[in-house]
Amino acid sequence: MFGQERLGKDVRFEDEEELRLKDAAEKLETLASMLRSKGECRVANQEGETTITPAENVQLQIEYIKQGKEYQTAFILSWKEKE
């Protein structure tokens, strides 16, 4: 946590679960649908629930990483608060 505090990060929500690919795609589609229709999405884990409300303009970053026999991909939306 020291590194995160030093960098000014405030982790609000984290969740990780093992799913079949079809179920993971369905979850992503549900999140995308909420963002498209309501401009926000709700996510939940064992610790609680949070609402993610991005700004109108976002930056989409897609990462695809291969390390040995393991693969990882991430879809990241970034935005700045309105002042």
N, C-alpha and C positions, 0 to 999 in steps of 0.2 A: 503493500500500500504506500510505502514511503515514496516510491517513484511516481505513483499516480498523483499523490498530493503535491509533489514538487512540480509536476507538469500541469497542475490545475485540472486534472481529470476528476470527475464525479460520476462514478459508475452508478447508474440508476436502475439498471435491469440487466440480468444475464440469464440465459436459459440454454440448456443443451440436452438433447434427447436423441436416442437412436430410433430411426424410423425407416420404413421401406421407402424407396425412392418415390413411388406413387403418392404416399401419404405426405412426404416432405413437400412435393410439388403442390399438392392440394393446400397445404398450410401456407405456402408462399402465395398461391393464388388468392386465398382468403384475405391475407394481409394486403395484397395489391388491390383487391376489390374494395376493401375498407378505405384505403388511401384515395382511390379514384373517386368513390362516391361521397365520402364524408370528410376527406382531407385529414384524417387521423386514423389510427388503429390502436386497439387495446391488446395487450399481451399479458400473459399470466404465467407464473411459476409457483413453486411451493411457498415462496416468501410473500407473494402478493400479486397485485395487478398494477399495471401502469398504462397510461395513454400516451402515445407518441404522436405529436402534432408538428409535422415539418412545416417550414415556410413554403410559400408558393413556388419558389425556385430552389431546386436542390441540385447537388452534384452527385451523380451516380458513379460509383467506382466498383468495378468487377475484378476480383482477383482469382487467379487459377494457379495453384502451386503444386508442384510435384517434388517430393523429397523421398528418394529411394523408391519404395513400393507403395508409398502413401500419397494420396491426393487430397487437396483441400480447395474449396472455392468459397468466396465470400461476396455478398452483395451489400454494399455500404451506401447509405444515403447520408450526405452531409449538408448542413445548412447553418446559417448564422441567424441569431435572434434579431428581430426588428428592434431598432433603437428608438 
